[in-house]
């Protein structure tokens, strides 16, 4: 055990405080009779904090049979291949998306808040713990079993609540900054386009 604040923080294997499962080979699902549903892929993990980012879709024959491979809000998604592992918390707008085959889903139980768990996995200590469990030669892989073995810090629940409030406040500020930056970019693009369009119109009328 170690100390976080004034209370004991226990360490537990990830598999003891969360369910862990791999994604689905979505490329095998295409059929003539199917419906499109959102699919979460590796590239999307960098955009979890961007409300304007849209997931792609995949054609699925029977969505009702794939519930175990669909995300829930506050799930944690981790890339399963490569050396630059990515980790993201599933936002509300991605709820119900299919998880692609090269991702692993972590669904925390009642003993640890997902915000703290994703914070640990994104920290240097968490990344080192995942890197040590990569296997393979030409292509390094993170398996469900190896991920379940990672020791996770589990503070008391009352302390978790205070830490989550701190993280959520920081996330709100981060998302607001991104939204403001996107707005400034759109305004700048419109100003530039209007200026170029005006110059072209003047040239055509000359």
N, C-alpha and C positions, 0 to 999 in steps of 0.2 A: 504494500500500500504506500501511497504518497499523500502529501497534503495539498489541497487546493483551498486557499483561504484558511479557515479555522476548522474545517471538517474533512474527514477522511474521504479520499477518492479511491475507489476500488478499480482494479483492472480486470476485465473479463474478455474472453474470446468473442470476436464479433458474432460468431454463430450462436452464442448464448444469449445475445441481446437483440438479435435481428434475424429475419429470414433472408436468405441470399439465393438468387437463382439467375441463370443465364438468359439472354435474349433469344429471339426466334429467328430461324433462317427465312426471312421474309421473301427472299428471291424465289422460294419454292411455292409461293402461295398463288401465283398468277393463274387464273382460270377464266373461261369465257363467262361464267355466271358468278360475278363478284361485285363487291361494293368497295369504294375507296374509304379508307380511314387513315388518320394521321400516323406517321411512323417516326420514332425518335432514333436518330443516327449520331455517329460520333461527332460530325461537324456541328450538330446543334448544341452540344454541351457548352460551347464558348458563348452562346447567346441566351442563356437561361435568364439573364437580367435585362433582356431587351424585349419589351412588350410588343414591338413591331415585327419581331422575327417570326416567320411562319414555318411550321414543319411541313415536310413533304408528305405525300400520301402513298399508300400501297393498296393494290387490289386484293381483297380478302373474300374467299368464298363463304365462310361462316363465321362472322365476328363473334357470335355467342359462344363459340367453342374455343376462343382464344383469350378468355378473361384472365387466365393466370399469367399471360405474357403482356398484359396491358398495365400501364402505369397508374399509380394513385398519387394525388397531391402529397408532397413531402417525402416521396420515395427518393432514394439516392441512386444515381446512375454512375457507373465507373467503366472506363474503357478497359477491354480485356486483352488488348494487343499493343505491342510497341513499348518503347522506353519512356515516352512522354505521356504518362497516364493522366487522364482528365477525370474530374469528379464534378458532379452538379446535383443540385437539389431540384426536384421536379416542381415547377410552379403550377398554379391552378390551371393556367391555360393549356398545359400539356397533359392534364388528367385524362386517362383513357387511351392515350397513344400506345401503339405497339412498340415494343423495344426490339431493336435490330439485334442480329445474332452476335455482333462483336462488342456488345455491351453486357454488363452485369448489373442486376438490380438488387439494392439493399432496402429492405422494408423494416425499419426499426420497430421494436415492440414497445411496451409501456415503461421499460426501465431506463431508456435513454432518449432524449429529444433529438429528432433528426437534424435540427440546426447545429447542435453541438457535434453530432457525429460527422456531418459533412465538413464542419470546421476542422475537426481533427484530421480527417483524411486529406484535406487540402493543405494542412500544415507541413512544415519540413519533416517533423517526426512521423506523421502519417504517410507521407510519400516515401520516406526511407523504409518504413515497414512494408509497404506494398512492393517497392523495388526489390527488396530482399526475397520476395516470394515469387518473382517472375521466373518462369521456366522456359526451356527451349534453347535452340542454337541460332539458326538464321532469323527466326521470328520469335521474339519473347512473348510469353503469354501469362496472363493472370487467371488462374482457375478459381472456380467457386470455392472449392475445398481450401485452397491456400488463402483466399481472402477471409474465409470464416475463421481461420486460425489467428488472425491479427489481434493482438491485445489492445482493447479499447478502454480509455479512461472513463469511468462512470461516476461522476460526482453525485451527492445526495440530490433528490429531486427538487427540493426548495432552492438549492444553489443553482441547479440547472435552469430553473425558471428565470433567475436574475441574469444569468449569463445569456440566455436566449433573448431577453429584452434588449440587452446591449448589442447583440449581433443584429437583431431585427432593425434597430435604430440605424446602425451603420449601413445595412442593406438598403433601407429606404432612402438614405442620403445618396448612396451610390446610384440607385435607379433614377432618382431625380436628376442627378448630374448627367447621366446618359441621355435621358429624355431631353434635357436642355441642350445638350450638344447636338443631338439629332435635329432639333428644331432650328438651331443656328445654321446647321449645314444645309437644310432645306431652303431656308431664307436666302443664304448665300448663293445656292444653285439657281434659285429663281431670279435673283438680281442679275447674275451673270447671264442666264439664258435670255432674260428680257433685254439686256443690253446688246447681246449679239443679234437677237431678233430685230431690234430697232435699227441696228447698223445695216442689216441685210435689207430691210424694208426701204431704208433711205437710199441704198445703192440701186435697188431695182427701180425706184421712182425717179432717179437722176437721169 
